[in-house]
Amino acid sequence: MWDAWDEADDEIARKPLSHFRRAVDIQFDELEEHLARGDEQAAAREAADVVSIALNLMRRLGHRPEEIAEIVRSRAEHRMKGQALAILDKYERVYGI
C-alpha cells in the first residue's frame, strides 16, 4: 500500500491536515452507502482506503513504514491493551459516541 503512493510523495507533503480529515469523512460516507446497500465487500474496500489515508498522513508527518509499524505496535501495547473498554467509555461520556 505504501509503494502505491510513492509517485504522489511530494504532493502529499504539501497537503494541509484538513485534506486528510476530509478524505476520511468522504471514505466513511462511501462506506455507509455500501453498507446501506448490503455490499460488505465494497465497504471493506472503503475501510482499506481509510487505512491508506492514515498511512499517507504518517508519510506527511515524515514517518517511514518501519517507524509507523513501531509507532502502531507501541501505541497498541502501551495505550490500548487492557484499556479498550475505558477508551470506548471515554468516547461515549466525553463525545457522546
C-alpha positions as CSV (number, residue, x, y, z in Angstrom):
1,M,0.0,0.0,0.0
2,W,2.9,2.4,0.8
3,D,4.6,2.0,-2.6
4,A,1.4,2.7,-4.4
5,W,1.6,6.3,-3.2
6,D,5.3,6.9,-3.8
7,E,4.6,8.8,-7.0
8,A,2.5,11.3,-5.0
9,D,5.0,11.8,-2.2
10,D,5.7,15.5,-2.9
11,E,2.1,16.3,-3.4
12,I,1.2,14.5,-0.1
13,A,3.8,16.5,1.7
14,R,2.1,19.8,0.7
15,K,-1.4,18.8,1.7
16,P,-2.8,20.5,4.8
17,L,-4.1,18.3,7.7
18,S,-7.6,19.3,6.7
19,H,-7.2,17.3,3.5
20,F,-6.7,14.1,5.4
21,R,-9.7,14.8,7.7
22,R,-12.0,15.5,4.8
23,A,-10.7,12.4,2.8
24,V,-11.6,10.2,5.8
25,D,-15.0,11.8,6.0
26,I,-15.6,11.0,2.3
27,Q,-14.5,7.4,2.7
28,F,-16.8,6.9,5.7
29,D,-19.7,8.4,3.7
30,E,-19.0,5.9,0.9
31,L,-18.6,3.0,3.4
32,E,-22.0,3.8,4.9
33,E,-23.6,3.9,1.4
34,H,-22.2,0.4,0.6
35,L,-23.4,-1.0,4.0
36,A,-26.9,0.5,3.3
37,R,-26.9,-1.5,0.1
38,G,-25.7,-4.6,1.8
39,D,-22.3,-4.6,0.0
40,E,-19.9,-5.5,2.7
41,Q,-17.0,-6.2,0.3
42,A,-17.2,-2.6,-1.1
43,A,-17.5,-1.3,2.5
44,A,-14.3,-3.2,3.4
45,R,-12.5,-1.6,0.4
46,E,-13.5,1.8,1.7
47,A,-12.2,0.9,5.2
48,A,-8.9,0.0,3.4
49,D,-8.9,3.5,1.9
50,V,-9.2,4.9,5.4
51,V,-6.1,2.9,6.4
52,S,-4.4,4.3,3.2
53,I,-5.3,7.9,4.2
54,A,-3.9,7.3,7.7
55,L,-0.6,5.9,6.2
56,N,-0.4,8.9,4.0
57,L,-0.9,11.2,6.9
58,M,2.0,9.5,8.7
59,R,4.0,9.9,5.5
60,R,3.1,13.6,5.6
61,L,4.4,13.7,9.2
62,G,7.7,12.4,8.0
63,H,7.5,8.7,9.0
64,R,8.6,5.7,7.0
65,P,6.9,2.3,7.1
66,E,9.3,0.8,9.7
67,E,8.7,3.7,12.0
68,I,5.0,3.5,11.5
69,A,5.0,-0.2,12.4
70,E,6.8,0.6,15.7
71,I,4.5,3.5,16.5
72,V,1.4,1.4,15.9
73,R,2.8,-1.5,17.9
74,S,3.9,0.7,20.8
75,R,0.6,2.5,20.8
76,A,-1.4,-0.7,20.9
77,E,0.8,-2.2,23.6
78,H,1.0,0.8,25.9
79,R,-2.2,2.7,25.3
80,M,-4.8,0.3,24.2
81,K,-4.0,-3.1,25.6
82,G,-6.1,-3.6,28.7
83,Q,-7.8,-0.2,28.3
84,A,-10.1,-0.7,25.3
85,L,-13.3,-0.6,27.3
86,A,-12.1,2.5,29.2
87,I,-11.3,4.2,25.8
88,L,-14.8,3.3,24.5
89,D,-16.4,4.6,27.7
90,K,-14.5,7.9,27.4
91,Y,-15.7,8.4,23.8
92,E,-19.2,7.8,25.0
93,R,-19.0,10.1,28.1
94,V,-17.0,12.9,26.6
95,Y,-18.0,12.9,22.9
96,G,-21.4,11.2,23.0
97,I,-20.5,8.4,20.6
